[in-house]
Amino acid sequence: MTPDEIRDLRQRTDMDQSAFGRLLRVGSTLVSFWENGHRTPTELQQVHLHKVRLSVERWEQEQARKRIWKEMALAALAGGLLGLTYFLDKDELPPGTSPPTD
């Protein structure tokens, strides 16, 4: 990973360098060195960074799916309410419904 990719990954986790370092079991100074291009992660550290990236990508995809489902549900609800309002304004009942009984 490039220094910019490491910084971007850390920022996507919403962690400071210290917390990100603890996640990877390295010090915050080493994270800073990686992000500034002064040091390169070892192969094992690259593997750990890759695993974190995959986890972040899965989490972001899940959040996007949840957002889409929420928007679809709200749109369906809004559409249903708009349709009901239309029929109520016309003093008609939607097809397939019966008047309420007292």
Chimera marker file (.cmm) of the C-alpha trace (Angstrom):
<marker_set name="trace">
<marker id="1" x="0.000" y="0.000" z="0.000" r="1" g="1" b="0" radius="0.5"/>
<marker id="2" x="1.161" y="3.517" z="-0.723" r="1" g="1" b="0" radius="0.5"/>
<marker id="3" x="1.425" y="6.133" z="2.025" r="1" g="1" b="0" radius="0.5"/>
<marker id="4" x="-1.732" y="7.829" z="0.719" r="1" g="1" b="0" radius="0.5"/>
<marker id="5" x="-3.635" y="4.523" z="0.703" r="1" g="1" b="0" radius="0.5"/>
<marker id="6" x="-2.603" y="3.848" z="4.302" r="1" g="1" b="0" radius="0.5"/>
<marker id="7" x="-3.703" y="7.334" z="5.391" r="1" g="1" b="0" radius="0.5"/>
<marker id="8" x="-6.989" y="6.956" z="3.489" r="1" g="1" b="0" radius="0.5"/>
<marker id="9" x="-7.623" y="3.573" z="5.101" r="1" g="1" b="0" radius="0.5"/>
<marker id="10" x="-6.964" y="4.954" z="8.574" r="1" g="1" b="0" radius="0.5"/>
<marker id="11" x="-9.264" y="7.904" z="7.942" r="1" g="1" b="0" radius="0.5"/>
<marker id="12" x="-11.996" y="5.585" z="6.665" r="1" g="1" b="0" radius="0.5"/>
<marker id="13" x="-11.813" y="3.744" z="9.994" r="1" g="1" b="0" radius="0.5"/>
<marker id="14" x="-12.260" y="7.108" z="11.736" r="1" g="1" b="0" radius="0.5"/>
<marker id="15" x="-9.235" y="6.378" z="13.927" r="1" g="1" b="0" radius="0.5"/>
<marker id="16" x="-6.296" y="8.524" z="14.903" r="1" g="1" b="0" radius="0.5"/>
<marker id="17" x="-2.785" y="7.175" z="14.336" r="1" g="1" b="0" radius="0.5"/>
<marker id="18" x="-2.565" y="5.863" z="17.887" r="1" g="1" b="0" radius="0.5"/>
<marker id="19" x="-5.792" y="3.830" z="17.698" r="1" g="1" b="0" radius="0.5"/>
<marker id="20" x="-4.940" y="2.588" z="14.202" r="1" g="1" b="0" radius="0.5"/>
<marker id="21" x="-1.511" y="1.533" z="15.449" r="1" g="1" b="0" radius="0.5"/>
<marker id="22" x="-3.076" y="-0.393" z="18.348" r="1" g="1" b="0" radius="0.5"/>
<marker id="23" x="-5.359" y="-2.160" z="15.859" r="1" g="1" b="0" radius="0.5"/>
<marker id="24" x="-2.304" y="-3.230" z="13.866" r="1" g="1" b="0" radius="0.5"/>
<marker id="25" x="-0.165" y="-3.801" z="16.980" r="1" g="1" b="0" radius="0.5"/>
<marker id="26" x="2.355" y="-1.125" z="16.038" r="1" g="1" b="0" radius="0.5"/>
<marker id="27" x="3.120" y="2.293" z="17.466" r="1" g="1" b="0" radius="0.5"/>
<marker id="28" x="1.595" y="5.539" z="16.297" r="1" g="1" b="0" radius="0.5"/>
<marker id="29" x="5.047" y="6.734" z="15.221" r="1" g="1" b="0" radius="0.5"/>
<marker id="30" x="5.324" y="3.835" z="12.775" r="1" g="1" b="0" radius="0.5"/>
<marker id="31" x="1.867" y="4.633" z="11.379" r="1" g="1" b="0" radius="0.5"/>
<marker id="32" x="3.030" y="8.225" z="10.900" r="1" g="1" b="0" radius="0.5"/>
<marker id="33" x="6.190" y="7.005" z="9.148" r="1" g="1" b="0" radius="0.5"/>
<marker id="34" x="4.087" y="4.830" z="6.807" r="1" g="1" b="0" radius="0.5"/>
<marker id="35" x="1.739" y="7.696" z="5.989" r="1" g="1" b="0" radius="0.5"/>
<marker id="36" x="4.628" y="10.066" z="5.293" r="1" g="1" b="0" radius="0.5"/>
<marker id="37" x="6.576" y="7.541" z="3.214" r="1" g="1" b="0" radius="0.5"/>
<marker id="38" x="9.522" y="7.335" z="5.637" r="1" g="1" b="0" radius="0.5"/>
<marker id="39" x="9.016" y="3.600" z="6.205" r="1" g="1" b="0" radius="0.5"/>
<marker id="40" x="7.300" y="0.789" z="4.334" r="1" g="1" b="0" radius="0.5"/>
<marker id="41" x="5.168" y="-1.827" z="6.095" r="1" g="1" b="0" radius="0.5"/>
<marker id="42" x="6.682" y="-5.313" z="6.273" r="1" g="1" b="0" radius="0.5"/>
<marker id="43" x="4.995" y="-8.145" z="4.396" r="1" g="1" b="0" radius="0.5"/>
<marker id="44" x="3.147" y="-9.224" z="7.557" r="1" g="1" b="0" radius="0.5"/>
<marker id="45" x="2.054" y="-5.643" z="8.229" r="1" g="1" b="0" radius="0.5"/>
<marker id="46" x="0.870" y="-5.401" z="4.612" r="1" g="1" b="0" radius="0.5"/>
<marker id="47" x="-1.241" y="-8.528" z="5.186" r="1" g="1" b="0" radius="0.5"/>
<marker id="48" x="-2.794" y="-6.928" z="8.287" r="1" g="1" b="0" radius="0.5"/>
<marker id="49" x="-3.448" y="-3.686" z="6.406" r="1" g="1" b="0" radius="0.5"/>
<marker id="50" x="-5.099" y="-5.656" z="3.596" r="1" g="1" b="0" radius="0.5"/>
<marker id="51" x="-7.365" y="-7.443" z="6.108" r="1" g="1" b="0" radius="0.5"/>
<marker id="52" x="-8.368" y="-4.108" z="7.635" r="1" g="1" b="0" radius="0.5"/>
<marker id="53" x="-9.095" y="-2.741" z="4.154" r="1" g="1" b="0" radius="0.5"/>
<marker id="54" x="-11.305" y="-5.725" z="3.333" r="1" g="1" b="0" radius="0.5"/>
<marker id="55" x="-13.186" y="-5.320" z="6.603" r="1" g="1" b="0" radius="0.5"/>
<marker id="56" x="-13.720" y="-1.611" z="5.981" r="1" g="1" b="0" radius="0.5"/>
<marker id="57" x="-14.914" y="-2.267" z="2.425" r="1" g="1" b="0" radius="0.5"/>
<marker id="58" x="-17.397" y="-4.911" z="3.642" r="1" g="1" b="0" radius="0.5"/>
<marker id="59" x="-18.683" y="-2.541" z="6.329" r="1" g="1" b="0" radius="0.5"/>
<marker id="60" x="-19.059" y="0.304" z="3.805" r="1" g="1" b="0" radius="0.5"/>
<marker id="61" x="-20.923" y="-1.985" z="1.393" r="1" g="1" b="0" radius="0.5"/>
<marker id="62" x="-23.271" y="-3.114" z="4.157" r="1" g="1" b="0" radius="0.5"/>
<marker id="63" x="-23.935" y="0.493" z="5.155" r="1" g="1" b="0" radius="0.5"/>
<marker id="64" x="-24.678" y="1.363" z="1.515" r="1" g="1" b="0" radius="0.5"/>
<marker id="65" x="-27.097" y="-1.590" z="1.254" r="1" g="1" b="0" radius="0.5"/>
<marker id="66" x="-28.857" y="-0.504" z="4.449" r="1" g="1" b="0" radius="0.5"/>
<marker id="67" x="-29.140" y="3.069" z="3.138" r="1" g="1" b="0" radius="0.5"/>
<marker id="68" x="-30.641" y="1.851" z="-0.137" r="1" g="1" b="0" radius="0.5"/>
<marker id="69" x="-33.184" y="-0.385" z="1.620" r="1" g="1" b="0" radius="0.5"/>
<marker id="70" x="-34.130" y="2.438" z="3.973" r="1" g="1" b="0" radius="0.5"/>
<marker id="71" x="-34.605" y="4.838" z="1.057" r="1" g="1" b="0" radius="0.5"/>
<marker id="72" x="-36.685" y="2.265" z="-0.819" r="1" g="1" b="0" radius="0.5"/>
<marker id="73" x="-38.856" y="1.628" z="2.235" r="1" g="1" b="0" radius="0.5"/>
<marker id="74" x="-39.375" y="5.348" z="2.772" r="1" g="1" b="0" radius="0.5"/>
<marker id="75" x="-40.222" y="5.842" z="-0.902" r="1" g="1" b="0" radius="0.5"/>
<marker id="76" x="-42.714" y="2.960" z="-0.778" r="1" g="1" b="0" radius="0.5"/>
<marker id="77" x="-44.249" y="4.353" z="2.390" r="1" g="1" b="0" radius="0.5"/>
<marker id="78" x="-44.439" y="7.843" z="0.916" r="1" g="1" b="0" radius="0.5"/>
<marker id="79" x="-45.958" y="6.454" z="-2.278" r="1" g="1" b="0" radius="0.5"/>
<marker id="80" x="-48.545" y="4.518" z="-0.282" r="1" g="1" b="0" radius="0.5"/>
<marker id="81" x="-49.434" y="7.556" z="1.785" r="1" g="1" b="0" radius="0.5"/>
<marker id="82" x="-49.696" y="9.722" z="-1.306" r="1" g="1" b="0" radius="0.5"/>
<marker id="83" x="-51.972" y="7.162" z="-2.927" r="1" g="1" b="0" radius="0.5"/>
<marker id="84" x="-54.155" y="6.940" z="0.171" r="1" g="1" b="0" radius="0.5"/>
<marker id="85" x="-54.324" y="10.742" z="0.383" r="1" g="1" b="0" radius="0.5"/>
<marker id="86" x="-55.427" y="10.872" z="-3.246" r="1" g="1" b="0" radius="0.5"/>
<marker id="87" x="-58.298" y="8.450" z="-2.609" r="1" g="1" b="0" radius="0.5"/>
<marker id="88" x="-59.310" y="10.145" z="0.634" r="1" g="1" b="0" radius="0.5"/>
<marker id="89" x="-59.404" y="13.512" z="-1.081" r="1" g="1" b="0" radius="0.5"/>
<marker id="90" x="-61.750" y="12.044" z="-3.701" r="1" g="1" b="0" radius="0.5"/>
<marker id="91" x="-63.955" y="10.427" z="-1.029" r="1" g="1" b="0" radius="0.5"/>
<marker id="92" x="-63.204" y="7.063" z="-2.623" r="1" g="1" b="0" radius="0.5"/>
<marker id="93" x="-61.650" y="3.941" z="-1.192" r="1" g="1" b="0" radius="0.5"/>
<marker id="94" x="-58.631" y="2.307" z="-2.746" r="1" g="1" b="0" radius="0.5"/>
<marker id="95" x="-59.451" y="-0.771" z="-4.825" r="1" g="1" b="0" radius="0.5"/>
<marker id="96" x="-59.755" y="-3.935" z="-2.769" r="1" g="1" b="0" radius="0.5"/>
<marker id="97" x="-60.604" y="-2.163" z="0.481" r="1" g="1" b="0" radius="0.5"/>
<marker id="98" x="-63.878" y="-1.929" z="2.335" r="1" g="1" b="0" radius="0.5"/>
<marker id="99" x="-65.227" y="0.871" z="4.491" r="1" g="1" b="0" radius="0.5"/>
<marker id="100" x="-64.532" y="0.674" z="8.193" r="1" g="1" b="0" radius="0.5"/>
<marker id="101" x="-67.306" y="-0.737" z="10.364" r="1" g="1" b="0" radius="0.5"/>
<marker id="102" x="-68.286" y="0.870" z="13.623" r="1" g="1" b="0" radius="0.5"/>
<link id1="1" id2="2" r="1" g="1" b="0" radius="0.2"/>
<link id1="2" id2="3" r="1" g="1" b="0" radius="0.2"/>
<link id1="3" id2="4" r="1" g="1" b="0" radius="0.2"/>
<link id1="4" id2="5" r="1" g="1" b="0" radius="0.2"/>
<link id1="5" id2="6" r="1" g="1" b="0" radius="0.2"/>
<link id1="6" id2="7" r="1" g="1" b="0" radius="0.2"/>
<link id1="7" id2="8" r="1" g="1" b="0" radius="0.2"/>
<link id1="8" id2="9" r="1" g="1" b="0" radius="0.2"/>
<link id1="9" id2="10" r="1" g="1" b="0" radius="0.2"/>
<link id1="10" id2="11" r="1" g="1" b="0" radius="0.2"/>
<link id1="11" id2="12" r="1" g="1" b="0" radius="0.2"/>
<link id1="12" id2="13" r="1" g="1" b="0" radius="0.2"/>
<link id1="13" id2="14" r="1" g="1" b="0" radius="0.2"/>
<link id1="14" id2="15" r="1" g="1" b="0" radius="0.2"/>
<link id1="15" id2="16" r="1" g="1" b="0" radius="0.2"/>
<link id1="16" id2="17" r="1" g="1" b="0" radius="0.2"/>
<link id1="17" id2="18" r="1" g="1" b="0" radius="0.2"/>
<link id1="18" id2="19" r="1" g="1" b="0" radius="0.2"/>
<link id1="19" id2="20" r="1" g="1" b="0" radius="0.2"/>
<link id1="20" id2="21" r="1" g="1" b="0" radius="0.2"/>
<link id1="21" id2="22" r="1" g="1" b="0" radius="0.2"/>
<link id1="22" id2="23" r="1" g="1" b="0" radius="0.2"/>
<link id1="23" id2="24" r="1" g="1" b="0" radius="0.2"/>
<link id1="24" id2="25" r="1" g="1" b="0" radius="0.2"/>
<link id1="25" id2="26" r="1" g="1" b="0" radius="0.2"/>
<link id1="26" id2="27" r="1" g="1" b="0" radius="0.2"/>
<link id1="27" id2="28" r="1" g="1" b="0" radius="0.2"/>
<link id1="28" id2="29" r="1" g="1" b="0" radius="0.2"/>
<link id1="29" id2="30" r="1" g="1" b="0" radius="0.2"/>
<link id1="30" id2="31" r="1" g="1" b="0" radius="0.2"/>
<link id1="31" id2="32" r="1" g="1" b="0" radius="0.2"/>
<link id1="32" id2="33" r="1" g="1" b="0" radius="0.2"/>
<link id1="33" id2="34" r="1" g="1" b="0" radius="0.2"/>
<link id1="34" id2="35" r="1" g="1" b="0" radius="0.2"/>
<link id1="35" id2="36" r="1" g="1" b="0" radius="0.2"/>
<link id1="36" id2="37" r="1" g="1" b="0" radius="0.2"/>
<link id1="37" id2="38" r="1" g="1" b="0" radius="0.2"/>
<link id1="38" id2="39" r="1" g="1" b="0" radius="0.2"/>
<link id1="39" id2="40" r="1" g="1" b="0" radius="0.2"/>
<link id1="40" id2="41" r="1" g="1" b="0" radius="0.2"/>
<link id1="41" id2="42" r="1" g="1" b="0" radius="0.2"/>
<link id1="42" id2="43" r="1" g="1" b="0" radius="0.2"/>
<link id1="43" id2="44" r="1" g="1" b="0" radius="0.2"/>
<link id1="44" id2="45" r="1" g="1" b="0" radius="0.2"/>
<link id1="45" id2="46" r="1" g="1" b="0" radius="0.2"/>
<link id1="46" id2="47" r="1" g="1" b="0" radius="0.2"/>
<link id1="47" id2="48" r="1" g="1" b="0" radius="0.2"/>
<link id1="48" id2="49" r="1" g="1" b="0" radius="0.2"/>
<link id1="49" id2="50" r="1" g="1" b="0" radius="0.2"/>
<link id1="50" id2="51" r="1" g="1" b="0" radius="0.2"/>
<link id1="51" id2="52" r="1" g="1" b="0" radius="0.2"/>
<link id1="52" id2="53" r="1" g="1" b="0" radius="0.2"/>
<link id1="53" id2="54" r="1" g="1" b="0" radius="0.2"/>
<link id1="54" id2="55" r="1" g="1" b="0" radius="0.2"/>
<link id1="55" id2="56" r="1" g="1" b="0" radius="0.2"/>
<link id1="56" id2="57" r="1" g="1" b="0" radius="0.2"/>
<link id1="57" id2="58" r="1" g="1" b="0" radius="0.2"/>
<link id1="58" id2="59" r="1" g="1" b="0" radius="0.2"/>
<link id1="59" id2="60" r="1" g="1" b="0" radius="0.2"/>
<link id1="60" id2="61" r="1" g="1" b="0" radius="0.2"/>
<link id1="61" id2="62" r="1" g="1" b="0" radius="0.2"/>
<link id1="62" id2="63" r="1" g="1" b="0" radius="0.2"/>
<link id1="63" id2="64" r="1" g="1" b="0" radius="0.2"/>
<link id1="64" id2="65" r="1" g="1" b="0" radius="0.2"/>
<link id1="65" id2="66" r="1" g="1" b="0" radius="0.2"/>
<link id1="66" id2="67" r="1" g="1" b="0" radius="0.2"/>
<link id1="67" id2="68" r="1" g="1" b="0" radius="0.2"/>
<link id1="68" id2="69" r="1" g="1" b="0" radius="0.2"/>
<link id1="69" id2="70" r="1" g="1" b="0" radius="0.2"/>
<link id1="70" id2="71" r="1" g="1" b="0" radius="0.2"/>
<link id1="71" id2="72" r="1" g="1" b="0" radius="0.2"/>
<link id1="72" id2="73" r="1" g="1" b="0" radius="0.2"/>
<link id1="73" id2="74" r="1" g="1" b="0" radius="0.2"/>
<link id1="74" id2="75" r="1" g="1" b="0" radius="0.2"/>
<link id1="75" id2="76" r="1" g="1" b="0" radius="0.2"/>
<link id1="76" id2="77" r="1" g="1" b="0" radius="0.2"/>
<link id1="77" id2="78" r="1" g="1" b="0" radius="0.2"/>
<link id1="78" id2="79" r="1" g="1" b="0" radius="0.2"/>
<link id1="79" id2="80" r="1" g="1" b="0" radius="0.2"/>
<link id1="80" id2="81" r="1" g="1" b="0" radius="0.2"/>
<link id1="81" id2="82" r="1" g="1" b="0" radius="0.2"/>
<link id1="82" id2="83" r="1" g="1" b="0" radius="0.2"/>
<link id1="83" id2="84" r="1" g="1" b="0" radius="0.2"/>
<link id1="84" id2="85" r="1" g="1" b="0" radius="0.2"/>
<link id1="85" id2="86" r="1" g="1" b="0" radius="0.2"/>
<link id1="86" id2="87" r="1" g="1" b="0" radius="0.2"/>
<link id1="87" id2="88" r="1" g="1" b="0" radius="0.2"/>
<link id1="88" id2="89" r="1" g="1" b="0" radius="0.2"/>
<link id1="89" id2="90" r="1" g="1" b="0" radius="0.2"/>
<link id1="90" id2="91" r="1" g="1" b="0" radius="0.2"/>
<link id1="91" id2="92" r="1" g="1" b="0" radius="0.2"/>
<link id1="92" id2="93" r="1" g="1" b="0" radius="0.2"/>
<link id1="93" id2="94" r="1" g="1" b="0" radius="0.2"/>
<link id1="94" id2="95" r="1" g="1" b="0" radius="0.2"/>
<link id1="95" id2="96" r="1" g="1" b="0" radius="0.2"/>
<link id1="96" id2="97" r="1" g="1" b="0" radius="0.2"/>
<link id1="97" id2="98" r="1" g="1" b="0" radius="0.2"/>
<link id1="98" id2="99" r="1" g="1" b="0" radius="0.2"/>
<link id1="99" id2="100" r="1" g="1" b="0" radius="0.2"/>
<link id1="100" id2="101" r="1" g="1" b="0" radius="0.2"/>
<link id1="101" id2="102" r="1" g="1" b="0" radius="0.2"/>
</marker_set>
